[in-house]
Amino acid sequence: MAQNAAIAIVGAGFAGSEAAWQLARRGHAVHLYEMRPGASTEAHRSAYCAELVCSNSFKSRNLHNAHGLLKGEMARQGSLLTAGAYASAVPAGQALAVDRDRFARWITARLEAEPLIVLRREPVHDVETLLAAYRRVLICTGPLTAAPLAASIEAFLGTSHLAFYDAIAPVVLADSVDRDIVFRASRYGKGDDDYLNCPLDKAQYRAFVEAVRTAQTVPLHAFEELRPFEGCLPIEVMAARGPRTLAFGPMKPVGLDDPRTGRWPYAVVQLRQENAQGTLYGLVGFQTKMTWPEQRRVLRMIPGLAQAEFARLGSMHRNTFIQSPRVLNTDLACRAEPRLSFAGQLAGVEGYMESGAMGLYAAKRIAGHESGRVLPALSPATMTGALVRYLTSTPADIFQPMNANFGLLEPAPTHVGKAERKAFQAQRALEEIDALERLEFHPDRSGHAHETPQEPAPDPVPGAAG
């Protein structure tokens, strides 16, 4: 079959919608496949592109917040999603929240009005067929990828490279752990003291177990029935089985001598390094369905974590994502087939704007390869580049989906004080974004801000109320 001159994008969620817009912005024809309304998922309710299926909040606007910085980076790159979010914003304090129907209508109207984008309302079932028909393919189908396409992806990548539910343990920023309380050790002295260990005495353990047992949890959706393995149970399920279950499970203290007492503690919570930079540590075996406020309250009862700053909170829910560190290169293209790329939640990020940012990034890299002018990739000093590094370089055996957080960024230089670090990192990230935007759109200019193609004014979307 002759290859179509257009680029195929599968899935018109956040990643696919943003990617289509960015490719069209650079002069590339796009066929954007979306199976709705002919077929739908258990979570979607409309046929609009970029439909919000959970919260209507895109989190903080503050550039010194990880989510605010990510949106700032996207806005400076001509993001369709951030433009739509501000055009449909509702009052929410420091958060950027939207009228979900108006937002989806706004995004859909812009995509449908773009001459270089053809919105094809039909399902895609087979990766190989799509690759035979198109020059390049970007798959952005998200956590509820239809079963036939998921099976095709699994067959294409290999059966061990696709997961179907999250079992995520919380992750904390390393510099928020109290090193006067925790101690470094590996069980029975094996290894190189790779773990941080939070020791609990009997009273602390009993109080913690009771807090876990009575904590509020997130109910599963009707379509999310999960049957996790015994070795991957939520801690609240283990706590309900008996007061000592956790002490014989993920909190077992055996082989861990507390250097202050020379003895094993009554129980231990172990923290394992999550990234090469040593800025993130995960709570080993602490998968949970507790609500996020309850996680912050209960987990800060653990000695050494009273001031913990959470880069990621735990969750267990239905999801579909590829084992990106095993199969993707730093362009988010498949190592075995560079014409095939992945973005969004399917690639292993969590969150609306994180998905959109990966779609934006993948589209820019595809456009560069298509034009023969591949610009430098964003570095991990940017939140976008840091997410890409996480997706492509995290040890595959511990890889789980991740939100934007400052622990992913390249650290600030040591001379920058702790109170100024986030401001420094945010400024550094935005300066890099600006420099690469100048290089792409105005290569003959340097040292000055430039005008990138602007979004239409936030006029009312046809058919929208208000």
C-alpha positions as CSV (number, residue, x, y, z in Angstrom):
1,M,0.0,0.0,0.0
2,A,1.4,3.4,-0.9
3,Q,2.2,5.6,2.0
4,N,0.0,8.6,2.6
5,A,1.7,12.0,2.6
6,A,-0.1,12.8,5.8
7,I,1.0,11.9,9.3
8,A,-1.5,9.6,11.2
9,I,-2.3,10.4,14.9
10,V,-4.5,7.9,16.7
11,G,-6.6,9.3,19.6
12,A,-7.9,12.8,19.9
13,G,-7.4,13.2,23.6
14,F,-5.0,15.7,25.1
15,A,-1.8,14.3,23.5
16,G,-3.3,13.6,20.1
17,S,-5.1,17.0,19.9
18,E,-2.0,18.9,20.8
19,A,0.2,16.9,18.5
20,A,-2.1,17.4,15.5
21,W,-2.1,21.2,16.1
22,Q,1.6,21.4,16.4
23,L,2.2,19.4,13.3
24,A,-0.3,21.5,11.3
25,R,1.3,24.6,12.7
26,R,4.5,23.5,11.0
27,G,2.9,22.8,7.7
28,H,2.3,19.0,7.9
29,A,-0.9,17.3,6.9
30,V,-2.5,15.2,9.7
31,H,-5.1,12.5,9.8
32,L,-6.4,12.5,13.4
33,Y,-8.2,9.3,14.1
34,E,-10.9,9.3,16.9
35,M,-13.3,6.4,17.3
36,R,-15.9,8.4,19.1
37,P,-18.9,8.8,18.6
38,G,-19.2,5.6,16.7
39,A,-17.6,3.7,19.6
40,S,-16.7,5.1,23.0
41,T,-15.0,4.2,26.3
42,E,-16.6,3.6,29.7
43,A,-15.4,7.0,30.8
44,H,-16.2,9.3,27.9
45,R,-19.6,11.0,27.5
46,S,-19.2,13.1,24.3
47,A,-17.6,13.1,20.8
48,Y,-15.5,16.2,21.5
49,C,-11.7,16.1,21.3
50,A,-9.8,16.5,24.5
51,E,-12.8,15.7,26.7
52,L,-12.0,15.8,30.4
53,V,-13.1,12.6,32.1
54,C,-12.0,13.3,35.7
55,S,-11.3,16.7,37.4
56,N,-11.9,20.0,35.6
57,S,-8.6,21.3,37.1
58,F,-5.3,21.6,35.4
59,K,-3.7,22.4,38.8
60,S,-1.6,25.4,39.7
61,R,-0.9,28.4,37.5
62,N,2.2,29.3,39.6
63,L,5.4,28.9,37.6
64,H,7.2,27.9,40.8
65,N,4.9,24.9,41.0
66,A,5.8,21.8,38.8
67,H,2.3,21.8,37.1
68,G,2.4,25.6,36.6
69,L,5.9,25.4,35.0
70,L,4.8,22.7,32.6
71,K,1.9,24.8,31.4
72,G,4.2,27.8,31.1
73,E,6.5,25.8,28.9
74,M,3.6,24.6,26.8
75,A,2.2,28.1,26.4
76,R,5.5,29.4,25.2
77,Q,5.5,26.8,22.5
78,G,2.1,27.8,21.1
79,S,0.1,25.1,22.9
80,L,-3.5,24.6,21.8
81,L,-4.4,23.1,25.1
82,T,-3.2,26.0,27.3
83,A,-4.9,28.5,25.0
84,G,-8.1,26.6,25.3
85,A,-7.8,26.3,29.0
86,Y,-7.5,30.1,29.5
87,A,-10.3,30.7,27.0
88,S,-12.6,28.5,29.0
89,A,-11.3,29.1,32.6
90,V,-13.6,29.3,35.6
91,P,-12.7,30.9,39.0
92,A,-10.5,28.5,41.0
93,G,-8.0,30.6,42.9
94,Q,-4.4,29.7,42.0
95,A,-5.5,26.7,40.0
96,L,-6.4,26.7,36.3
97,A,-9.8,25.1,36.1
98,V,-12.1,25.1,33.1
99,D,-15.7,24.7,32.1
100,R,-15.2,21.2,30.7
101,D,-17.8,21.3,28.0
102,R,-16.7,24.7,26.7
103,F,-13.0,23.6,26.8
104,A,-13.7,20.5,24.7
105,R,-15.9,22.4,22.3
106,W,-13.2,25.1,21.9
107,I,-10.4,22.5,21.1
108,T,-12.7,20.6,18.7
109,A,-13.7,23.7,16.8
110,R,-10.0,24.7,16.3
111,L,-9.0,21.3,15.1
112,E,-12.0,21.0,12.7
113,A,-11.3,24.5,11.3
114,E,-7.6,23.7,10.5
115,P,-7.3,22.9,6.8
116,L,-4.2,20.6,7.4
117,I,-6.1,18.4,9.9
118,V,-8.6,15.8,8.8
119,L,-10.5,14.4,11.8
120,R,-11.4,10.8,10.9
121,R,-14.2,9.4,13.1
122,E,-13.3,5.8,12.8
123,P,-11.5,3.2,15.0
124,V,-8.0,1.9,14.4
125,H,-7.4,-1.7,15.1
126,D,-4.0,-2.6,13.7
127,V,-0.6,-0.9,14.0
128,E,1.0,-2.7,11.0
129,T,-1.8,-1.6,8.7
130,L,-1.4,2.0,9.8
131,L,2.4,2.0,9.3
132,A,1.9,0.6,5.8
133,A,-0.5,3.5,4.9
134,Y,1.3,6.5,6.5
135,R,4.8,8.0,6.5
136,R,4.7,8.3,10.3
137,V,2.3,7.2,13.0
138,L,1.8,8.7,16.5
139,I,-0.4,6.7,18.9
140,C,-2.0,8.7,21.8
141,T,-4.9,6.5,22.7
142,G,-4.5,6.7,26.5
143,P,-5.5,4.5,29.5
144,L,-8.7,3.2,27.9
145,T,-7.2,2.1,24.6
146,A,-9.7,-0.2,22.8
147,A,-9.0,-3.9,23.2
148,P,-8.2,-4.6,19.5
149,L,-5.6,-1.8,19.2
150,A,-4.1,-2.7,22.6
151,A,-3.7,-6.3,21.4
152,S,-2.0,-5.0,18.2
153,I,0.4,-2.8,20.2
154,E,1.2,-5.7,22.5
155,A,1.9,-8.0,19.5
156,F,4.1,-5.3,17.8
157,L,6.1,-4.4,20.9
158,G,6.2,-7.8,22.6
159,T,3.9,-9.2,25.3
160,S,6.1,-8.0,28.2
161,H,6.0,-4.4,27.1
162,L,2.4,-3.4,27.8
163,A,0.7,-3.0,31.2
164,F,-3.0,-2.8,31.9
165,Y,-3.3,-1.4,35.4
166,D,-1.3,0.9,37.7
167,A,0.0,-0.3,41.0
168,I,1.8,2.9,42.0
169,A,3.6,3.5,45.3
170,P,4.1,7.1,46.6
171,V,7.4,8.9,45.8
172,V,9.0,11.6,47.9
173,L,11.6,14.3,47.1
174,A,14.9,13.1,48.6
175,D,15.7,16.5,50.3
176,S,12.4,16.4,52.2
177,V,13.3,13.2,54.1
178,D,14.7,13.8,57.7
179,R,18.1,12.2,57.6
180,D,18.5,12.5,61.4
181,I,15.8,9.8,61.7
182,V,16.2,7.5,58.7
183,F,19.3,5.4,58.2
184,R,20.9,3.9,55.1
185,A,21.2,0.1,55.0
186,S,20.4,-3.0,52.9
187,R,19.1,-6.2,54.5
188,Y,21.8,-8.1,56.3
189,G,24.4,-5.7,54.9
190,K,23.9,-7.0,51.3
191,G,24.5,-4.4,48.7
192,D,25.8,-0.9,49.2
193,D,23.3,0.5,51.8
194,D,21.0,1.4,48.9
195,Y,17.9,1.9,50.9
196,L,16.7,4.7,53.2
197,N,15.0,3.1,56.2
198,C,12.4,4.7,58.4
199,P,12.3,2.9,61.8
200,L,9.0,2.5,63.8
201,D,8.7,1.4,67.4
202,K,5.7,-0.6,68.5
203,A,3.5,2.3,69.4
204,Q,4.3,4.2,66.2
205,Y,3.6,1.0,64.1
206,R,0.2,0.4,65.8
207,A,-0.9,4.0,65.3
208,F,0.2,3.9,61.7
209,V,-1.7,0.6,61.0
210,E,-4.9,2.0,62.6
211,A,-4.6,5.1,60.5
212,V,-4.2,3.0,57.3
213,R,-7.0,0.7,58.3
214,T,-9.5,3.6,58.8
215,A,-8.3,5.9,56.0
216,Q,-10.7,7.0,53.3
217,T,-10.1,5.2,50.0
218,V,-10.9,6.0,46.4
219,P,-13.8,3.9,45.0
220,L,-13.2,2.1,41.8
221,H,-15.3,2.9,38.7
222,A,-17.6,0.2,37.6
223,F,-15.3,-0.6,34.7
224,E,-12.1,-0.7,36.8
225,E,-12.4,-4.0,38.6
226,L,-8.9,-5.0,39.4
227,R,-7.5,-8.3,40.7
228,P,-3.9,-7.4,41.7
229,F,-1.5,-10.1,42.6
230,E,-0.9,-11.0,46.2
231,G,2.5,-9.4,46.0
232,C,0.9,-6.1,44.8
233,L,-1.9,-5.6,47.3
234,P,-2.8,-2.1,48.6
235,I,-1.5,-1.5,52.1
236,E,-5.0,-0.9,53.4
237,V,-6.0,-4.4,52.3
238,M,-3.0,-5.9,54.1
239,A,-3.8,-3.8,57.2
240,A,-7.3,-5.1,57.2
241,R,-6.0,-8.7,57.4
242,G,-4.5,-8.3,60.8
243,P,-2.5,-5.9,62.9
244,R,0.9,-7.6,62.2
245,T,0.4,-8.3,58.4
246,L,2.3,-5.2,57.3
247,A,5.1,-6.0,59.7
248,F,5.5,-9.3,58.0
249,G,5.1,-7.7,54.5
250,P,6.5,-4.4,53.2
251,M,7.3,-3.1,56.7
252,K,9.3,-6.1,57.9
253,P,12.4,-5.0,59.8
254,V,14.5,-8.2,59.5
255,G,18.2,-7.7,58.7
256,L,18.1,-4.0,59.2
257,D,20.2,-2.8,62.2
258,D,19.4,0.7,63.3
259,P,22.8,2.2,63.9
260,R,21.5,4.2,66.9
261,T,20.3,1.1,68.8
262,G,22.2,-1.8,67.2
263,R,18.9,-3.7,66.9
264,W,16.2,-4.3,64.4
265,P,13.3,-1.8,64.8
266,Y,9.8,-3.1,65.4
267,A,8.9,-2.2,61.8
268,V,10.5,-0.4,58.9
269,V,9.4,1.5,55.8
270,Q,12.0,1.3,53.1
271,L,12.6,4.0,50.5
272,R,14.3,3.1,47.2
273,Q,16.0,5.5,44.8
274,E,13.8,6.1,41.8
275,N,16.0,8.0,39.4
276,A,19.7,8.2,38.5
277,Q,20.0,11.7,40.0
278,G,19.0,10.5,43.5
279,T,16.3,13.2,43.9
280,L,13.3,10.8,44.1
281,Y,12.7,7.9,46.5
282,G,9.7,5.5,46.4
283,L,8.1,3.8,49.4
284,V,8.7,0.2,48.7
285,G,5.6,-2.0,48.5
286,F,3.2,0.9,49.5
287,Q,0.7,0.6,46.7
288,T,-2.5,2.2,47.9
289,K,-6.1,3.3,47.1
290,M,-6.2,5.9,49.9
291,T,-7.3,9.4,48.8
292,W,-4.6,11.8,48.2
293,P,-5.3,14.0,51.3
294,E,-5.4,10.8,53.4
295,Q,-2.1,9.7,51.9
296,R,-0.4,12.9,52.9
297,R,-1.8,12.7,56.4
298,V,-1.1,9.0,57.0
299,L,2.2,8.7,55.4
300,R,3.6,11.7,57.2
301,M,3.1,9.7,60.4
302,I,6.1,7.6,59.3
303,P,9.2,8.6,61.2
304,G,11.4,10.7,58.9
305,L,8.6,11.7,56.6
306,A,6.9,14.3,58.8
307,Q,7.9,17.0,56.3
308,A,7.8,14.8,53.2
309,E,7.1,16.5,49.9
310,F,5.4,14.0,47.5
311,A,6.4,13.9,43.9
312,R,3.8,11.3,43.2
313,L,1.1,9.8,45.3
314,G,0.0,6.2,45.2
315,S,-2.8,4.8,43.0
316,M,-4.2,1.6,41.7
317,H,-6.5,1.9,38.7
318,R,-7.1,0.6,35.3
319,N,-4.6,1.9,32.9
320,T,-2.9,1.0,29.6
321,F,0.7,2.1,29.2
322,I,3.8,0.8,27.4
323,Q,7.1,0.0,29.1
324,S,8.6,3.1,27.6
325,P,12.2,2.7,28.9
326,R,12.4,-0.6,27.1
327,V,10.9,0.5,23.8
328,L,11.2,4.2,23.2
329,N,14.1,6.5,22.3
330,T,14.4,10.1,23.4
331,D,12.2,11.3,20.5
332,L,9.4,9.1,21.9
333,A,9.8,7.0,18.7
334,C,9.9,3.2,18.9
335,R,13.4,1.8,18.7
336,A,12.3,-1.1,16.6
337,E,10.4,1.2,14.2
338,P,11.3,4.9,14.2
339,R,8.3,5.8,12.1
340,L,6.1,4.8,15.1
341,S,5.9,7.1,18.1
342,F,3.9,7.1,21.3
343,A,2.7,10.0,23.5
344,G,0.4,10.8,26.4
345,Q,-0.7,8.5,29.1
346,L,0.0,5.5,26.9
347,A,3.7,6.5,27.0
348,G,3.7,6.5,30.8
349,V,2.8,10.0,32.1
350,E,-0.1,10.9,34.5
351,G,-2.2,14.0,34.1
352,Y,-4.0,16.0,31.5
353,M,-1.2,18.5,30.7
354,E,1.6,16.0,31.1
355,S,-0.2,14.0,28.3
356,G,-0.5,17.2,26.2
357,A,3.1,18.1,26.8
358,M,4.3,14.7,25.5
359,G,2.1,15.1,22.4
360,L,3.6,18.5,21.8
361,Y,7.1,17.2,22.2
362,A,6.6,14.1,20.0
363,A,5.0,16.3,17.3
364,K,8.0,18.7,17.3
365,R,10.4,15.8,16.9
366,I,8.4,14.2,14.1
367,A,8.2,17.5,12.3
368,G,12.0,17.9,12.6
369,H,12.6,14.5,11.1
370,E,10.1,15.2,8.3
371,S,11.7,18.5,7.4
372,G,15.2,17.3,7.8
373,R,16.0,20.0,10.3
374,V,16.1,18.3,13.7
375,L,16.7,20.8,16.4
376,P,18.2,20.1,19.8
377,A,15.9,18.2,22.1
378,L,14.7,19.8,25.3
379,S,17.0,19.0,28.2
380,P,16.0,17.7,31.6
381,A,16.4,21.3,32.9
382,T,12.9,21.8,31.4
383,M,9.9,20.0,32.9
384,T,9.0,18.6,29.5
385,G,12.5,17.3,28.9
386,A,12.6,15.9,32.4
387,L,9.4,13.9,31.8
388,V,10.9,12.6,28.6
389,R,14.1,11.5,30.5
390,Y,11.9,9.8,33.0
391,L,10.0,7.9,30.3
392,T,13.1,6.8,28.5
393,S,15.8,6.3,31.1
394,T,14.0,5.1,34.3
395,P,15.0,1.5,35.2
396,A,12.4,-0.6,33.4
397,D,11.8,-2.9,36.3
398,I,10.5,-0.1,38.5
399,F,8.8,2.0,35.8
400,Q,5.4,3.4,36.6
401,P,3.5,6.4,35.2
402,M,4.6,9.8,36.6
403,N,3.3,13.3,37.0
404,A,5.3,16.5,36.6
405,N,7.4,17.3,39.7
406,F,10.5,19.2,40.6
407,G,12.3,16.0,41.6
408,L,12.5,15.1,37.9
409,L,14.4,18.3,36.9
410,E,18.1,18.7,36.8
411,P,19.1,20.0,40.2
412,A,20.0,23.6,40.7
413,P,23.7,24.4,41.3
414,T,24.8,23.9,44.9
415,H,25.3,27.7,45.4
416,V,21.5,28.3,45.0
417,G,19.8,28.2,48.3
418,K,16.9,25.9,49.0
419,A,14.4,28.7,49.2
420,E,15.4,30.0,45.7
421,R,15.8,26.6,43.9
422,K,12.4,26.4,42.3
423,A,12.5,30.0,41.1
424,F,15.9,29.3,39.6
425,Q,14.8,26.1,38.0
426,A,11.7,27.7,36.5
427,Q,13.6,30.6,35.0
428,R,16.2,28.3,33.6
429,A,13.6,26.1,32.0
430,L,11.7,28.9,30.4
431,E,14.9,30.5,29.1
432,E,15.7,27.2,27.3
433,I,12.2,26.9,25.9
434,D,12.5,30.5,24.6
435,A,15.9,29.8,23.0
436,L,14.7,26.8,21.2
437,E,11.6,28.5,19.9
438,R,13.7,31.3,18.5
439,L,16.0,28.7,16.9
440,E,13.0,27.0,15.2
441,F,10.9,29.9,14.1
442,H,13.5,32.8,13.9
443,P,16.9,31.2,13.3
444,D,18.3,34.6,12.1
445,R,17.5,36.3,15.4
446,S,19.2,36.0,18.8
447,G,19.0,37.6,22.2
448,H,15.4,38.9,21.9
449,A,12.0,37.5,22.5
450,H,10.1,36.7,19.3
451,E,6.5,36.4,18.2
452,T,5.3,32.9,17.6
453,P,2.1,32.2,15.8
454,Q,-0.7,33.2,18.1
455,E,-4.0,31.5,19.0
456,P,-7.2,33.1,17.8
457,A,-8.8,35.3,20.4
458,P,-10.9,33.4,22.9
459,D,-14.2,34.1,21.1
460,P,-17.2,32.0,21.9
461,V,-17.3,28.6,20.3
462,P,-20.3,27.9,18.0
463,G,-22.9,26.1,20.0
464,A,-21.4,26.8,23.4
465,A,-23.4,28.5,26.1
466,G,-22.4,32.0,27.3
